[in-house]
Amino acid sequence: MRARFFIESPDEIEATMKITMSVKEWTELRDQLEQKWPSCRLSSAITNVLIAARKVYYAPDTDAF
């Protein structure tokens, strides 16, 4: 048997990239992104990750009370 495999719509294939940077670098990248689609989606995702990380790793501000 012979078969051929080819992609008809390569722009529709999903791709995943793993990027490791410091929180400071993520914050700087987020601040550089333009606020238009699709970069605004990446900016929003970075913000959500930073918020979650800060809830876990930053000490609560006890002087505020």
WOLIN-V461269 format. One record per run of one state. SS is the DSSP state (a for helix, b for strand, c for the rest). FROM is the first residue (numbers start at 1). TO is the last residue. If there is no record, write none. Layout:
SS | FROM | TO
SS | FROM | TO
//
This chain:
c | 1 | 9
a | 10 | 12
c | 13 | 22
a | 23 | 32
c | 33 | 38
a | 39 | 57
c | 58 | 61
a | 62 | 64
c | 65 | 65
//
